[in-house]
Structure formats: structure tokens, C-alpha cells
Amino acid sequence: MAVERLAQGLEGLAAERVDHRFKALPPDAEGRTVGELAAERRNLFTDGFTTPVLALSAESVEHNLALMETYATRHGLAFAPHGKTSMAPQLFARQIEHGAWGITAAVPHQARVYRSYGIQQIFLANEVVDAPALHWLAAELAADPDFRFICYVDSLRGIELMDIALREAGATRPVDVVIELGAGEGARTGVRTEAECLELADAIAGVDTLRLVGVAGYEGEVPDASTERVTAWLRRLVALAVEFDKAGRFADLDRVVVSAGGSAWFDAVAEVFEEIPDLSAPVLKLLRSGAYVSHDDAHYRRLTPFNRIPEEGALQPAFRLWAQVVSRPTPQQAFLNAGKRDAAYDLDLPQAQVVRSGRDGTERRADGITVTGLSDQHAWVTTEHAGDLEVGDWVGLGLSHPCTSFDKWQLIPLVEADGTVTDFIRTFF
């Protein structure tokens, strides 16, 4: 049933009509369905697309999906990639095809999107205290016995609010929860001490609307993160799971959940999770990295664990934002028609990578061309030589931080290396 629901949802996306809501699509495509436009296999550069246009490499996405599937399998990890990165059901479907256990969410709205497309296993990496969201969740769990949902708890007040809302909703199934161990003083969410974790476990045992199924956290918030510091925190997380199990906290479970793993330290997670001893039930070692699907050209290129373990492979940046030179006021300055509304800029500025001639379509490396700033709709560019750029040229930009790239585009062309557009990725932010 879930597979059929997902397939029907994807068919619905393909049936959506192309119109003014979607940036950069060919004006003459107005009125076609997304599926019809994809079937035409237009060329990104010569068949009517307007700039700026964000492109996602078909080959790189497939490479990254396969690489992380192989990595998780090799290390005995289950995988629930964080869906907040892309919020794209088509990519969720491909992640599940590549072995994902489920999809991670950050807030209830994201979980609602997932359920609309039939995602059967959701890990929500936050405490949920919104009563309307909990009422919705109780109804979803009651309507579908096969739906598996897990979320964090990290406070006594949170447990109280969850219990009140779920009782109000007449919940027929308890909500599975994991206690979030904070990554240290000054970190983000999560319980700071093991003693507080034990207090929360007692509180969960005292209500019948919640069920404790494990422990979790986010090692990316370890202060002054290093391999040694991250590893030490992960061992605290594992020790907490072992202590809970010895105390009978996980009695009658079919599996115990131990979860961590963002996109910067999953190698440390894999290493420490291999040390988890046998518990009273099999352990679901759940990794949650999300940025891998598109990777990037700056932030995650610097941080990816594959830099430390090159023998395991390498992710490929999949995004390229194409913008056009619309002004060349001085020999050292040019302006592109893409800005903050089009490109991620919270961590790094876009990087000029390739220039495509506006005269004959030939491409060359963007040597000597630097993006120095962004306005709302312009990129400020400096050039070393007067002939480096001219008005009408297209400039291909590498981006940093996938999470703030996907959210600026509702429909993203999936493009093969020769420029052929094979599909369009729909996002929901």
C-alpha cells in the first residue's frame, strides 16, 4: 500500500501543470504537465530555459545515492537521510530505493509532507510539543498499523505536553520516543547529563501514551568538534543505551534505536556504533545524514568524512546555478542575474566554475572570475582581464550548503552531462 501511495504521489507531481510559479522554465512550456515537459528532453542551454536556472546533475545524484547505500551497508548501519535538505518526494523515493530505512524530519509539517507521499518510517529529530501536530500524529498512527514514527524527548515538560495532547486525541498507539543526549554545554537541544536522562526515562515509564525505544543525538553540535571529542560523545550515547538496557528500560521491544550521524562525522558514528554490544533486542543503528544527496562545492566538500576515508569513495557536487552576465560596467567588474533569491549564501558565496559563451556556446574554465557579493537579484563579480566575460555569457556557479539551495527553487531540472533535462525535482518548503 505504501509503495502504491508513493507511486501515485509521484504521478501526481508529473501531472502538475507548468506555469509562472516555477522559475527558469521555458515560457513556451506554459500549460504542459511536468511529465510532458520532461519527456521532451530539452537541452538546458538551447531549448528555451531562462536564467538564472538551478540544475541538478543526474549522474552525480545517482553516484551519491549509490555511494551512501554502499557505505551504510558496509558498516551495518540503517539509514534515515534527513529530508529537510531537499524536501523532494522524488528524491525520498530514490533514497528508499537505495536502501533507506525511512526519512528524517525536523518539524511536524515535514512529516505531513512525507506521509502525503506514503513514507512509512519517519524519525523526527526534535521534541514535538505542538498539540495540533500530536493530534494529527495520533490519527495517522491509528489509521495505519504499519506506520512507524519516532521522535526526540529532552524535557519533563515536553513529556507532559505530549501526554496531555495524545490523551486529548484519544491515541490508540503510544508514540515511540528516544531520549536526546545533548552534545555538551553550549550545544543545541538535548539533555545535558545522564542523570537527567534517567529522570526522563522514569517519566516516560509513567505514561502510557509514550514508549521509550532508544537514545539519540547529533554529534555535529559537539563544541569545538574533533574526532576525539565527537568519538567521546558518541561513546557516552552508546553507554547510555547499554545502561538503559541493563535496567530493563527496553523490555518487550523488537529493536532498540541508537541514532546519530549528520553529514560531517558519520565516519566516527560508524566506528563507535560498531562497538555497541548485544542488547536485549537487535539494535537499529540509525544514521541520518542528508546533505550527501546533492553534496556541494564548499561547505560539505570541506567537511565530508570521505576526506578522512578516501578509500571509501567520494561524493560529487550535484548543483550548478547558471546565471547570465547582464552588465559589464568596467573591465574588472561584471554582474550576473542571480542573487540571494537564487543562491545559497549563508555559509559561502557561490564559486564561478565555468563560462559558456553567449556567442557560440563553447565552454571554458572560469579562471580569474570571482563572485565577491550578492544582492537580491545580482551577483557581484570581479575579473582579472577585460576579455574574461561579456554581456550574454552564461556563468556556471558552484554552491555551498544544499539545505539553503533547495529551498529557493520549487522545480529543479535534473540534467545530464550534455545538458539534456530528464526530469524536474519538486520541492516542498
BELBELMO-V92702 format. One record per backbone hydrogen bond with DSSP energy under -1.0 kcal/mol. NH is the residue of the N-H (numbers start at 1). CO is the residue of the C=O. If there is no record, write none. Layout:
((NH	CO) (NH	CO))
This chain:
((5	1) (6	2) (7	3) (8	4) (9	5) (10	6) (11	7) (12	8) (13	9) (14	10) (15	11) (16	13) (18	32) (22	19) (29	26) (30	27) (31	18) (32	29) (34	16) (35	14) (37	33) (38	34) (39	35) (41	38) (44	419) (47	43) (50	24) (53	322) (55	320) (56	413) (57	318) (58	415) (61	57) (62	58) (63	59) (64	60) (65	61) (66	62) (67	63) (68	64) (69	65) (70	66) (71	67) (72	68) (73	69) (74	70) (75	71) (76	73) (77	72) (78	285) (80	287) (82	288) (83	104) (85	82) (87	83) (92	88) (93	89) (94	90) (95	91) (96	92) (97	93) (98	94) (99	96) (100	95) (101	79) (102	79) (103	121) (104	81) (105	123) (111	107) (112	108) (113	109) (114	110) (115	111) (116	112) (117	114) (118	115) (119	114) (122	148) (123	103) (124	150) (125	105) (126	124) (134	130) (135	131) (136	132) (137	133) (138	134) (139	135) (140	136) (141	137) (142	138) (143	139) (144	140) (147	144) (148	120) (150	122) (151	176) (152	124) (152	126) (153	178) (159	155) (160	156) (161	157) (162	158) (163	159) (164	160) (165	161) (166	162) (167	163) (168	164) (169	165) (170	167) (171	166) (175	209) (177	211) (178	151) (179	214) (180	153) (181	216) (182	191) (187	184) (191	180) (197	193) (198	194) (199	195) (200	196) (201	197) (202	198) (203	199) (204	200) (205	201) (207	204) (211	175) (213	177) (215	257) (216	179) (217	259) (221	218) (222	219) (230	226) (231	227) (232	228) (233	229) (234	230) (235	231) (236	232) (237	233) (238	234) (239	235) (240	236) (241	237) (242	238) (243	239) (244	240) (245	241) (246	242) (247	243) (248	245) (249	244) (251	248) (253	250) (256	282) (257	213) (258	284) (259	215) (260	286) (269	265) (270	266) (271	267) (272	268) (273	269) (274	270) (275	272) (276	273) (284	256) (286	258) (286	284) (287	78) (288	261) (293	290) (295	291) (297	399) (302	298) (303	299) (304	300) (307	304) (308	305) (309	305) (312	309) (313	310) (318	294) (320	55) (321	397) (322	53) (323	395) (325	393) (326	335) (327	335) (333	330) (334	381) (335	327) (336	379) (337	324) (340	375) (341	376) (342	339) (343	339) (351	398) (353	396) (354	396) (355	364) (356	394) (357	362) (361	357) (364	355) (366	353) (367	365) (369	366) (370	382) (372	380) (373	380) (375	378) (379	336) (380	373) (381	334) (382	370) (383	332) (384	368) (388	385) (392	325) (393	390) (394	356) (395	323) (396	354) (397	321) (398	351) (404	401) (405	402) (406	402) (408	405) (409	406) (412	425) (414	423) (415	56) (416	420) (419	416) (421	42) (422	414) (423	414) (425	412) (427	410) (428	87))
